[in-house]
Amino acid sequence: MKIQIVESMSGHKVVVLPEIIFKNRQNIDWNAVEKYLQRYVGEIVRIAETEDIVYIGIDFPNEYKGSKYTKRLKGANAKAKANAAQGILEMLEIATERHFSENRKNKHSTSAGNGWYYYTTYFALPIYEDNVKTNNYHIYSACLLINRTKFGKMYLYDLVDIKREASTPLKTIN
């Protein structure tokens, strides 16, 4: 199965991830996630809603793996973030609700000299019962954190604020 983009019952575009590739809930192998994300370094994505151009820089895989947010994650949300790596490009493409925030930290004065953008995105992970994949998916919302350099380029920085949607699970579209 390939990654699909579908519309949920609530009208949001959702990136449907075909498999759970990082299985653990407690001991996520974040080094393996970082290695997986390295395949995207150098990619360029246009966000459909705003037409913003976002680059996947060399720092992204390490930040995704080692951010303060990631280190605090446990259980299902850690597993969701690890597996969201599969659809990160598509999640950028469907991102909505852009919000801006000034940079407040000196350590980001170059990488986020022109501030930060926060976008809402949605993804879905398959539901398994007794280790067998069902036709249902849990939907998650998340925030894509993007920095804007002092030269105006935008780089994907992290995926944060992951929350499972309380709505009815998504059914597979064949």
Secondary structure, 3 states (H helix, E strand, C coil): CCCEEEECCCCCEEEECCCCCCCCCCCCCHHHHHHHHHHHCCCEEECCCCCCEEECCCCHHHHHHHCHHHHHCCHHHHHHHHHHHHHHHHHHHCCEEEEEECCCCHHHCCCCCCCEEEEEEEEEEEEEECCEEEEEEEEEEEEEEEEECCCCCEEEEEEEEEEECCCCCEECCC
